């Protein structure tokens, strides 16, 4: 992909504003918070009135949960960005995180089963599955972090009597 930096803003805008990925809802507000600018400034980036920066692209990827159509602007051909597991903070203990994984995988299984029964997959269906997979990846990173904390002795084991 060979694009000028000015061309990237409107492409990101199309995905954030007009796309149907649930991870993009509210992304303008989240990008503004990440880069420490107003929502109007974010809109100027998206309209191409301000030259696109790596800081903005990083914020857009983070704010959309790693949306692949936005992430591609940071990925050279043949490479894939991977989240840094060391920065993940688990919400719960290891057991709670594992239960979240089971729940997330169940939701993904239901979605895939419905698509198989339907027999066709629309772009909207594909985006919904991609979103489920991204959420599952995030849950798994939190689970790994919780288990690593448990192993490292940073959390206490409780024993039920």
KAWOVEN-V121939 format. One record per pair of residues at least 24 apart in sequence whose ideal C-beta (glycine too) atoms are under 10 Angstrom apart, sorted by the first residue. I is the first residue (numbers start at 1). J is the second residue. Records with the same first field share a line. If there is no record, write none. Layout:
I=J, J
This chain:
1=72, 73, 75, 76, 77
3=52, 73
4=48, 51, 52
5=48, 50, 51, 52, 53, 54, 56, 57, 73
6=47, 48, 49, 50, 51, 52
7=48, 52, 73
8=45, 46, 48, 51, 52, 56, 57, 60, 70, 73
9=42, 43, 44, 45, 46, 47, 48, 49, 50, 51, 52, 56, 57, 60
10=46, 47, 48
11=46, 48, 52, 69, 70, 72, 73
12=42, 45, 46, 52, 56, 57, 60, 61, 64, 67, 69, 70, 73
13=42, 43, 45, 46, 47, 48
14=46, 69
15=46, 60, 64, 67, 68, 69, 70
16=42, 46, 60, 63, 64, 67, 69, 70
17=43, 46
19=64, 67, 69, 70, 123, 127
20=123, 124, 127, 128, 131
21=64, 65, 67, 68, 69, 70, 124, 127, 128, 130, 131, 134
22=64, 65, 127, 128, 131, 132, 135
23=63, 64, 65, 66, 67, 70, 127, 130, 131, 134, 135
24=60, 63, 64, 65, 67, 69, 70, 127, 131
25=64
26=63, 64
27=59, 60, 62, 63, 64, 65, 67, 70
28=60, 63
29=63
30=59, 60, 62, 63, 64, 65
31=56, 57, 58, 59, 60, 61, 62, 63, 64
32=59, 63
33=59, 63
34=58, 59, 60, 61, 62, 63
35=59, 60, 63
64=134
65=131, 134, 135, 137, 138
66=130, 134, 137, 138
67=127, 130, 131, 134
68=127, 130, 133, 134
69=127, 130
82=137, 141
83=134, 137, 138, 141
84=141
85=140, 141, 142, 144, 145, 148
86=141, 145, 148
87=141, 145
88=138, 140, 141, 142, 143, 144, 145, 146, 148
89=142, 145, 146, 149
90=139, 141, 142, 143, 144, 145, 146, 147, 148, 149, 150, 155
91=139, 142, 145, 146
92=142, 143, 146
93=146, 147, 149, 150, 155, 156, 157, 158
94=142, 143, 144, 145, 146, 147, 148, 149, 150, 151, 155, 157
95=143, 146, 147, 150, 158
96=142, 143, 146
97=139, 140, 141, 142, 143, 144, 145, 146, 147, 150
98=139, 140, 143, 146, 147
99=143
100=135, 136, 138, 139, 140, 142, 143, 146
101=136, 139, 140, 142, 143, 144
102=139
103=139
104=132, 133, 135, 136, 137, 138, 139, 140, 143
105=132, 136, 139, 140
107=132, 135, 136
108=132, 133, 135, 136
